[in-house]
Amino acid sequence: MTDLLDAIPAHLRAPSARPRIVAGFGALSRLGELAQAAGGSRVLLVTDPGLVAAGHAERAVELLEAAGLAAAVFGGTRENPTEAHVAAGVETARAHRVELLIGLGGGSAMDCAKGINFVLTNGGRMRDYWGVGKATRPMLPLIAVPTTAGTGSEAQSFALIADPDTHQKMACGDPKALPQAAILDPELTATVPPAVAAATGIDAVSHAVETSATSRRTAESRALSVAAWTLLERSFAQIVRGAGSADAAARADMLIGAHLAGAAIERSMLGAAHACANPLTARFGVVHGVAVGLMLPHVVRFNGDGDANPYADLWRDAGELAARLDAMLVAARLPRRLSEIGVPPAALPELAMQAARQWTAQFNPRPVREAECLAIYRAAAGDQ
């Protein structure tokens, strides 16, 4: 456990840091202890059907009950959770009069737990919190337990919740939504299917890459981006080879790297790769990690097309970095062209219009408007 914590910068694991990080193989065993320390005796575990079926939710409940806590489970989270999922979770939380929330799963479960926290404590609907700092009342303590090495949501104060009608992702952020504690246990990622590991892993890689270059980056966020990239780049290929091929060290690298990249997002935001990926998910149902992975090399080439290399912290040449990212996509058997995910050329102008409106577009190191987004999509389609 000490070795994993050593990979995390000291200021992120200081006693006063939030979230408090508990990291190591078997760290889930400390869930009851952390829940007791958070206060309250009634807990809502927010997770998804797959983790319920895998027994992870049952194990978490056992740990909570052994610590003397009453635990209820909301297992209705789905990928890209919507306002409807949040509302259903709020009903369960109210019925059990919960005083503490635990998000167990990938980014969707953790985001849903944050969304439940917003509405449960402050009322209204998720769209009321679209933006930053719109929660006026205190929120319940939240413990985040990622089971994939992907979003790094456990290090962020934002919940990404989709509008059920338009599928638009609403970024709802507030310092009060930041988890109080995060458990990083690589054992929880050992049974992740290769396709899921590939999609979540390339998402984490995209976070390290984009945060290293945004217009809002700081010295602190850049250090986090570099640390995340170092861990993720060296272990990604091993993770995506298939069941049983990844050793414990690689799983630990990926989980800690994803967490550090998530912490970098909190400080620097993201860029055009995410702006271009979100419309692919909304319109064509492409898994987020697949979409952002496909767009990332093309955005890196676009941003590096000039005298300055905004990714110099990671790689000496932006074109070489893009080539490395292409190789990672090949290793993971992930798509590299829009035609591979069913996107026709006729859809590109509409996608470009939507991408230019995405919140993360404004933080890209090179300005991106509709015309620039269209050029990036055309590159991803193989038109240039």
Buried (B, 14 or more C-beta within 10 A) or exposed (E): BEEBBEBBBEEBBEEEBBBBBBBBBEBBBBBBEBBBBBEBBBBBBBBBEBBBEBEBBBBBBBBBEEBEBBBBBBBBBBBBBBBBBBBBBBBBBEEBEBBBBBBBBBBBBBBBBBBBBBBBBBEEBBEBBBEEEBBEEEBBBBBBBBBBBBBBBBBBBBBBBBBEEEBBBBBBBBEBBBBBBBBBBBBBBBEBEBBBBBBBBBBBBBBBBBBBBBBBBEEBBBBBBBBBBBBBBBBBBBBBBEEEEBEEBBBBBBBBBBBBBBBBBBBBBBBBBBBBBBBBBBBBEBBBBBBBBBBBBBBBBBBBEEEEBBBBBBBEEBBBBBBBBBEBBEBBEBBBEBEEBEBEEEBBEEBBBBBBBBBBBBBBBBEBEBEBBBBBBBBBBEEE
